[in-house]
Amino acid sequence: MSIDRSERSAKNYILRRSLLDFGMGAIIMGFGLFFAFADKFGIQFTVTPGFRYAFTALCIVYGGFRMYRGYKKNYFSE
């Protein structure tokens, strides 16, 4: 009985963690895309363009990593 409960608890944890990774990945990638296309929206930043592009790339790469981690669901590696 306790094995069934621990398996169900582990599955619920994996589902919650996967949804969190997908959601946070989408939000972080959204910020990256926003910074990439901010000029087209008419928004000006006071930072240098090099820093903005580096931050954009970092957001897109890290957001993609979070979404990949949510897809793989490898949270219990032994």
Phi and psi restraints in degrees (range 20) as a CNS / XPLOR table:
assign (resid 1 and name C) (resid 2 and name N)
       (resid 2 and name CA) (resid 2 and name C) 1.0 -71.3 20.0 2
assign (resid 2 and name N) (resid 2 and name CA)
       (resid 2 and name C) (resid 3 and name N) 1.0 -27.5 20.0 2
assign (resid 2 and name C) (resid 3 and name N)
       (resid 3 and name CA) (resid 3 and name C) 1.0 -66.7 20.0 2
assign (resid 3 and name N) (resid 3 and name CA)
       (resid 3 and name C) (resid 4 and name N) 1.0 -41.7 20.0 2
assign (resid 3 and name C) (resid 4 and name N)
       (resid 4 and name CA) (resid 4 and name C) 1.0 -62.8 20.0 2
assign (resid 4 and name N) (resid 4 and name CA)
       (resid 4 and name C) (resid 5 and name N) 1.0 -41.1 20.0 2
assign (resid 4 and name C) (resid 5 and name N)
       (resid 5 and name CA) (resid 5 and name C) 1.0 -66.9 20.0 2
assign (resid 5 and name N) (resid 5 and name CA)
       (resid 5 and name C) (resid 6 and name N) 1.0 -40.2 20.0 2
assign (resid 5 and name C) (resid 6 and name N)
       (resid 6 and name CA) (resid 6 and name C) 1.0 -70.9 20.0 2
assign (resid 6 and name N) (resid 6 and name CA)
       (resid 6 and name C) (resid 7 and name N) 1.0 -34.7 20.0 2
assign (resid 6 and name C) (resid 7 and name N)
       (resid 7 and name CA) (resid 7 and name C) 1.0 -66.0 20.0 2
assign (resid 7 and name N) (resid 7 and name CA)
       (resid 7 and name C) (resid 8 and name N) 1.0 -42.5 20.0 2
assign (resid 7 and name C) (resid 8 and name N)
       (resid 8 and name CA) (resid 8 and name C) 1.0 -65.2 20.0 2
assign (resid 8 and name N) (resid 8 and name CA)
       (resid 8 and name C) (resid 9 and name N) 1.0 -39.2 20.0 2
assign (resid 8 and name C) (resid 9 and name N)
       (resid 9 and name CA) (resid 9 and name C) 1.0 -64.2 20.0 2
assign (resid 9 and name N) (resid 9 and name CA)
       (resid 9 and name C) (resid 10 and name N) 1.0 -40.9 20.0 2
assign (resid 9 and name C) (resid 10 and name N)
       (resid 10 and name CA) (resid 10 and name C) 1.0 -66.0 20.0 2
assign (resid 10 and name N) (resid 10 and name CA)
       (resid 10 and name C) (resid 11 and name N) 1.0 -40.8 20.0 2
assign (resid 10 and name C) (resid 11 and name N)
       (resid 11 and name CA) (resid 11 and name C) 1.0 -64.4 20.0 2
assign (resid 11 and name N) (resid 11 and name CA)
       (resid 11 and name C) (resid 12 and name N) 1.0 -40.8 20.0 2
assign (resid 11 and name C) (resid 12 and name N)
       (resid 12 and name CA) (resid 12 and name C) 1.0 -65.0 20.0 2
assign (resid 12 and name N) (resid 12 and name CA)
       (resid 12 and name C) (resid 13 and name N) 1.0 -39.4 20.0 2
assign (resid 12 and name C) (resid 13 and name N)
       (resid 13 and name CA) (resid 13 and name C) 1.0 -62.8 20.0 2
assign (resid 13 and name N) (resid 13 and name CA)
       (resid 13 and name C) (resid 14 and name N) 1.0 -44.2 20.0 2
assign (resid 13 and name C) (resid 14 and name N)
       (resid 14 and name CA) (resid 14 and name C) 1.0 -63.0 20.0 2
assign (resid 14 and name N) (resid 14 and name CA)
       (resid 14 and name C) (resid 15 and name N) 1.0 -41.3 20.0 2
assign (resid 14 and name C) (resid 15 and name N)
       (resid 15 and name CA) (resid 15 and name C) 1.0 -63.6 20.0 2
assign (resid 15 and name N) (resid 15 and name CA)
       (resid 15 and name C) (resid 16 and name N) 1.0 -46.8 20.0 2
assign (resid 15 and name C) (resid 16 and name N)
       (resid 16 and name CA) (resid 16 and name C) 1.0 -62.3 20.0 2
assign (resid 16 and name N) (resid 16 and name CA)
       (resid 16 and name C) (resid 17 and name N) 1.0 -43.0 20.0 2
assign (resid 16 and name C) (resid 17 and name N)
       (resid 17 and name CA) (resid 17 and name C) 1.0 -67.3 20.0 2
assign (resid 17 and name N) (resid 17 and name CA)
       (resid 17 and name C) (resid 18 and name N) 1.0 -38.7 20.0 2
assign (resid 17 and name C) (resid 18 and name N)
       (resid 18 and name CA) (resid 18 and name C) 1.0 -65.0 20.0 2
assign (resid 18 and name N) (resid 18 and name CA)
       (resid 18 and name C) (resid 19 and name N) 1.0 -44.3 20.0 2
assign (resid 18 and name C) (resid 19 and name N)
       (resid 19 and name CA) (resid 19 and name C) 1.0 -63.6 20.0 2
assign (resid 19 and name N) (resid 19 and name CA)
       (resid 19 and name C) (resid 20 and name N) 1.0 -38.4 20.0 2
assign (resid 19 and name C) (resid 20 and name N)
       (resid 20 and name CA) (resid 20 and name C) 1.0 -63.2 20.0 2
assign (resid 20 and name N) (resid 20 and name CA)
       (resid 20 and name C) (resid 21 and name N) 1.0 -43.5 20.0 2
assign (resid 20 and name C) (resid 21 and name N)
       (resid 21 and name CA) (resid 21 and name C) 1.0 -65.5 20.0 2
assign (resid 21 and name N) (resid 21 and name CA)
       (resid 21 and name C) (resid 22 and name N) 1.0 -41.7 20.0 2
assign (resid 21 and name C) (resid 22 and name N)
       (resid 22 and name CA) (resid 22 and name C) 1.0 -63.3 20.0 2
assign (resid 22 and name N) (resid 22 and name CA)
       (resid 22 and name C) (resid 23 and name N) 1.0 -45.5 20.0 2
assign (resid 22 and name C) (resid 23 and name N)
       (resid 23 and name CA) (resid 23 and name C) 1.0 -64.7 20.0 2
assign (resid 23 and name N) (resid 23 and name CA)
       (resid 23 and name C) (resid 24 and name N) 1.0 -48.3 20.0 2
assign (resid 23 and name C) (resid 24 and name N)
       (resid 24 and name CA) (resid 24 and name C) 1.0 -66.9 20.0 2
assign (resid 24 and name N) (resid 24 and name CA)
       (resid 24 and name C) (resid 25 and name N) 1.0 -36.3 20.0 2
assign (resid 24 and name C) (resid 25 and name N)
       (resid 25 and name CA) (resid 25 and name C) 1.0 -62.5 20.0 2
assign (resid 25 and name N) (resid 25 and name CA)
       (resid 25 and name C) (resid 26 and name N) 1.0 -41.9 20.0 2
assign (resid 25 and name C) (resid 26 and name N)
       (resid 26 and name CA) (resid 26 and name C) 1.0 -66.0 20.0 2
assign (resid 26 and name N) (resid 26 and name CA)
       (resid 26 and name C) (resid 27 and name N) 1.0 -40.5 20.0 2
assign (resid 26 and name C) (resid 27 and name N)
       (resid 27 and name CA) (resid 27 and name C) 1.0 -65.5 20.0 2
assign (resid 27 and name N) (resid 27 and name CA)
       (resid 27 and name C) (resid 28 and name N) 1.0 -44.6 20.0 2
assign (resid 27 and name C) (resid 28 and name N)
       (resid 28 and name CA) (resid 28 and name C) 1.0 -66.9 20.0 2
assign (resid 28 and name N) (resid 28 and name CA)
       (resid 28 and name C) (resid 29 and name N) 1.0 -41.2 20.0 2
assign (resid 28 and name C) (resid 29 and name N)
       (resid 29 and name CA) (resid 29 and name C) 1.0 -65.5 20.0 2
assign (resid 29 and name N) (resid 29 and name CA)
       (resid 29 and name C) (resid 30 and name N) 1.0 -34.4 20.0 2
assign (resid 29 and name C) (resid 30 and name N)
       (resid 30 and name CA) (resid 30 and name C) 1.0 -62.0 20.0 2
assign (resid 30 and name N) (resid 30 and name CA)
       (resid 30 and name C) (resid 31 and name N) 1.0 -41.5 20.0 2
assign (resid 30 and name C) (resid 31 and name N)
       (resid 31 and name CA) (resid 31 and name C) 1.0 -63.1 20.0 2
assign (resid 31 and name N) (resid 31 and name CA)
       (resid 31 and name C) (resid 32 and name N) 1.0 -41.0 20.0 2
assign (resid 31 and name C) (resid 32 and name N)
       (resid 32 and name CA) (resid 32 and name C) 1.0 -62.3 20.0 2
assign (resid 32 and name N) (resid 32 and name CA)
       (resid 32 and name C) (resid 33 and name N) 1.0 -43.6 20.0 2
assign (resid 32 and name C) (resid 33 and name N)
       (resid 33 and name CA) (resid 33 and name C) 1.0 -67.3 20.0 2
assign (resid 33 and name N) (resid 33 and name CA)
       (resid 33 and name C) (resid 34 and name N) 1.0 -35.3 20.0 2
assign (resid 33 and name C) (resid 34 and name N)
       (resid 34 and name CA) (resid 34 and name C) 1.0 -62.5 20.0 2
assign (resid 34 and name N) (resid 34 and name CA)
       (resid 34 and name C) (resid 35 and name N) 1.0 -45.7 20.0 2
assign (resid 34 and name C) (resid 35 and name N)
       (resid 35 and name CA) (resid 35 and name C) 1.0 -67.4 20.0 2
assign (resid 35 and name N) (resid 35 and name CA)
       (resid 35 and name C) (resid 36 and name N) 1.0 -31.7 20.0 2
assign (resid 35 and name C) (resid 36 and name N)
       (resid 36 and name CA) (resid 36 and name C) 1.0 -68.1 20.0 2
assign (resid 36 and name N) (resid 36 and name CA)
       (resid 36 and name C) (resid 37 and name N) 1.0 -38.5 20.0 2
assign (resid 36 and name C) (resid 37 and name N)
       (resid 37 and name CA) (resid 37 and name C) 1.0 -109.0 20.0 2
assign (resid 37 and name N) (resid 37 and name CA)
       (resid 37 and name C) (resid 38 and name N) 1.0 22.8 20.0 2
assign (resid 37 and name C) (resid 38 and name N)
       (resid 38 and name CA) (resid 38 and name C) 1.0 -64.8 20.0 2
assign (resid 38 and name N) (resid 38 and name CA)
       (resid 38 and name C) (resid 39 and name N) 1.0 -32.7 20.0 2
assign (resid 38 and name C) (resid 39 and name N)
       (resid 39 and name CA) (resid 39 and name C) 1.0 -63.2 20.0 2
assign (resid 39 and name N) (resid 39 and name CA)
       (resid 39 and name C) (resid 40 and name N) 1.0 -36.5 20.0 2
assign (resid 39 and name C) (resid 40 and name N)
       (resid 40 and name CA) (resid 40 and name C) 1.0 -70.3 20.0 2
assign (resid 40 and name N) (resid 40 and name CA)
       (resid 40 and name C) (resid 41 and name N) 1.0 -24.5 20.0 2
assign (resid 40 and name C) (resid 41 and name N)
       (resid 41 and name CA) (resid 41 and name C) 1.0 -85.6 20.0 2
assign (resid 41 and name N) (resid 41 and name CA)
       (resid 41 and name C) (resid 42 and name N) 1.0 -7.2 20.0 2
assign (resid 41 and name C) (resid 42 and name N)
       (resid 42 and name CA) (resid 42 and name C) 1.0 83.9 20.0 2
assign (resid 42 and name N) (resid 42 and name CA)
       (resid 42 and name C) (resid 43 and name N) 1.0 21.4 20.0 2
assign (resid 42 and name C) (resid 43 and name N)
       (resid 43 and name CA) (resid 43 and name C) 1.0 -102.7 20.0 2
assign (resid 43 and name N) (resid 43 and name CA)
       (resid 43 and name C) (resid 44 and name N) 1.0 128.2 20.0 2
assign (resid 43 and name C) (resid 44 and name N)
       (resid 44 and name CA) (resid 44 and name C) 1.0 -108.5 20.0 2
assign (resid 44 and name N) (resid 44 and name CA)
       (resid 44 and name C) (resid 45 and name N) 1.0 139.2 20.0 2
assign (resid 44 and name C) (resid 45 and name N)
       (resid 45 and name CA) (resid 45 and name C) 1.0 -111.5 20.0 2
assign (resid 45 and name N) (resid 45 and name CA)
       (resid 45 and name C) (resid 46 and name N) 1.0 155.6 20.0 2
assign (resid 45 and name C) (resid 46 and name N)
       (resid 46 and name CA) (resid 46 and name C) 1.0 -92.0 20.0 2
assign (resid 46 and name N) (resid 46 and name CA)
       (resid 46 and name C) (resid 47 and name N) 1.0 1.3 20.0 2
assign (resid 46 and name C) (resid 47 and name N)
       (resid 47 and name CA) (resid 47 and name C) 1.0 -89.2 20.0 2
assign (resid 47 and name N) (resid 47 and name CA)
       (resid 47 and name C) (resid 48 and name N) 1.0 162.1 20.0 2
assign (resid 47 and name C) (resid 48 and name N)
       (resid 48 and name CA) (resid 48 and name C) 1.0 -69.5 20.0 2
assign (resid 48 and name N) (resid 48 and name CA)
       (resid 48 and name C) (resid 49 and name N) 1.0 150.6 20.0 2
assign (resid 48 and name C) (resid 49 and name N)
       (resid 49 and name CA) (resid 49 and name C) 1.0 -61.0 20.0 2
assign (resid 49 and name N) (resid 49 and name CA)
       (resid 49 and name C) (resid 50 and name N) 1.0 -33.2 20.0 2
assign (resid 49 and name C) (resid 50 and name N)
       (resid 50 and name CA) (resid 50 and name C) 1.0 -62.8 20.0 2
assign (resid 50 and name N) (resid 50 and name CA)
       (resid 50 and name C) (resid 51 and name N) 1.0 -42.8 20.0 2
assign (resid 50 and name C) (resid 51 and name N)
       (resid 51 and name CA) (resid 51 and name C) 1.0 -65.9 20.0 2
assign (resid 51 and name N) (resid 51 and name CA)
       (resid 51 and name C) (resid 52 and name N) 1.0 -40.4 20.0 2
assign (resid 51 and name C) (resid 52 and name N)
       (resid 52 and name CA) (resid 52 and name C) 1.0 -63.4 20.0 2
assign (resid 52 and name N) (resid 52 and name CA)
       (resid 52 and name C) (resid 53 and name N) 1.0 -42.7 20.0 2
assign (resid 52 and name C) (resid 53 and name N)
       (resid 53 and name CA) (resid 53 and name C) 1.0 -68.8 20.0 2
assign (resid 53 and name N) (resid 53 and name CA)
       (resid 53 and name C) (resid 54 and name N) 1.0 -36.5 20.0 2
assign (resid 53 and name C) (resid 54 and name N)
       (resid 54 and name CA) (resid 54 and name C) 1.0 -65.1 20.0 2
assign (resid 54 and name N) (resid 54 and name CA)
       (resid 54 and name C) (resid 55 and name N) 1.0 -42.5 20.0 2
assign (resid 54 and name C) (resid 55 and name N)
       (resid 55 and name CA) (resid 55 and name C) 1.0 -66.0 20.0 2
assign (resid 55 and name N) (resid 55 and name CA)
       (resid 55 and name C) (resid 56 and name N) 1.0 -38.1 20.0 2
assign (resid 55 and name C) (resid 56 and name N)
       (resid 56 and name CA) (resid 56 and name C) 1.0 -61.2 20.0 2
assign (resid 56 and name N) (resid 56 and name CA)
       (resid 56 and name C) (resid 57 and name N) 1.0 -47.2 20.0 2
assign (resid 56 and name C) (resid 57 and name N)
       (resid 57 and name CA) (resid 57 and name C) 1.0 -63.4 20.0 2
assign (resid 57 and name N) (resid 57 and name CA)
       (resid 57 and name C) (resid 58 and name N) 1.0 -41.4 20.0 2
assign (resid 57 and name C) (resid 58 and name N)
       (resid 58 and name CA) (resid 58 and name C) 1.0 -62.1 20.0 2
assign (resid 58 and name N) (resid 58 and name CA)
       (resid 58 and name C) (resid 59 and name N) 1.0 -43.7 20.0 2
assign (resid 58 and name C) (resid 59 and name N)
       (resid 59 and name CA) (resid 59 and name C) 1.0 -63.3 20.0 2
assign (resid 59 and name N) (resid 59 and name CA)
       (resid 59 and name C) (resid 60 and name N) 1.0 -43.4 20.0 2
assign (resid 59 and name C) (resid 60 and name N)
       (resid 60 and name CA) (resid 60 and name C) 1.0 -67.5 20.0 2
assign (resid 60 and name N) (resid 60 and name CA)
       (resid 60 and name C) (resid 61 and name N) 1.0 -42.5 20.0 2
assign (resid 60 and name C) (resid 61 and name N)
       (resid 61 and name CA) (resid 61 and name C) 1.0 -67.0 20.0 2
assign (resid 61 and name N) (resid 61 and name CA)
       (resid 61 and name C) (resid 62 and name N) 1.0 -45.5 20.0 2
assign (resid 61 and name C) (resid 62 and name N)
       (resid 62 and name CA) (resid 62 and name C) 1.0 -69.1 20.0 2
assign (resid 62 and name N) (resid 62 and name CA)
       (resid 62 and name C) (resid 63 and name N) 1.0 -37.7 20.0 2
assign (resid 62 and name C) (resid 63 and name N)
       (resid 63 and name CA) (resid 63 and name C) 1.0 -63.1 20.0 2
assign (resid 63 and name N) (resid 63 and name CA)
       (resid 63 and name C) (resid 64 and name N) 1.0 -40.2 20.0 2
assign (resid 63 and name C) (resid 64 and name N)
       (resid 64 and name CA) (resid 64 and name C) 1.0 -64.5 20.0 2
assign (resid 64 and name N) (resid 64 and name CA)
       (resid 64 and name C) (resid 65 and name N) 1.0 -39.2 20.0 2
assign (resid 64 and name C) (resid 65 and name N)
       (resid 65 and name CA) (resid 65 and name C) 1.0 -63.1 20.0 2
assign (resid 65 and name N) (resid 65 and name CA)
       (resid 65 and name C) (resid 66 and name N) 1.0 -42.5 20.0 2
assign (resid 65 and name C) (resid 66 and name N)
       (resid 66 and name CA) (resid 66 and name C) 1.0 -63.8 20.0 2
assign (resid 66 and name N) (resid 66 and name CA)
       (resid 66 and name C) (resid 67 and name N) 1.0 -39.4 20.0 2
assign (resid 66 and name C) (resid 67 and name N)
       (resid 67 and name CA) (resid 67 and name C) 1.0 -69.2 20.0 2
assign (resid 67 and name N) (resid 67 and name CA)
       (resid 67 and name C) (resid 68 and name N) 1.0 -37.5 20.0 2
assign (resid 67 and name C) (resid 68 and name N)
       (resid 68 and name CA) (resid 68 and name C) 1.0 -63.7 20.0 2
assign (resid 68 and name N) (resid 68 and name CA)
       (resid 68 and name C) (resid 69 and name N) 1.0 -41.5 20.0 2
assign (resid 68 and name C) (resid 69 and name N)
       (resid 69 and name CA) (resid 69 and name C) 1.0 -64.8 20.0 2
assign (resid 69 and name N) (resid 69 and name CA)
       (resid 69 and name C) (resid 70 and name N) 1.0 -36.6 20.0 2
assign (resid 69 and name C) (resid 70 and name N)
       (resid 70 and name CA) (resid 70 and name C) 1.0 -68.1 20.0 2
assign (resid 70 and name N) (resid 70 and name CA)
       (resid 70 and name C) (resid 71 and name N) 1.0 -31.6 20.0 2
assign (resid 70 and name C) (resid 71 and name N)
       (resid 71 and name CA) (resid 71 and name C) 1.0 -72.5 20.0 2
assign (resid 71 and name N) (resid 71 and name CA)
       (resid 71 and name C) (resid 72 and name N) 1.0 -41.5 20.0 2
assign (resid 71 and name C) (resid 72 and name N)
       (resid 72 and name CA) (resid 72 and name C) 1.0 -72.4 20.0 2
assign (resid 72 and name N) (resid 72 and name CA)
       (resid 72 and name C) (resid 73 and name N) 1.0 -33.8 20.0 2
assign (resid 72 and name C) (resid 73 and name N)
       (resid 73 and name CA) (resid 73 and name C) 1.0 55.6 20.0 2
assign (resid 73 and name N) (resid 73 and name CA)
       (resid 73 and name C) (resid 74 and name N) 1.0 42.3 20.0 2
assign (resid 73 and name C) (resid 74 and name N)
       (resid 74 and name CA) (resid 74 and name C) 1.0 -102.4 20.0 2
assign (resid 74 and name N) (resid 74 and name CA)
       (resid 74 and name C) (resid 75 and name N) 1.0 71.3 20.0 2
assign (resid 74 and name C) (resid 75 and name N)
       (resid 75 and name CA) (resid 75 and name C) 1.0 -94.2 20.0 2
assign (resid 75 and name N) (resid 75 and name CA)
       (resid 75 and name C) (resid 76 and name N) 1.0 -23.8 20.0 2
assign (resid 75 and name C) (resid 76 and name N)
       (resid 76 and name CA) (resid 76 and name C) 1.0 -111.6 20.0 2
assign (resid 76 and name N) (resid 76 and name CA)
       (resid 76 and name C) (resid 77 and name N) 1.0 78.1 20.0 2
assign (resid 76 and name C) (resid 77 and name N)
       (resid 77 and name CA) (resid 77 and name C) 1.0 -90.6 20.0 2
assign (resid 77 and name N) (resid 77 and name CA)
       (resid 77 and name C) (resid 78 and name N) 1.0 133.1 20.0 2
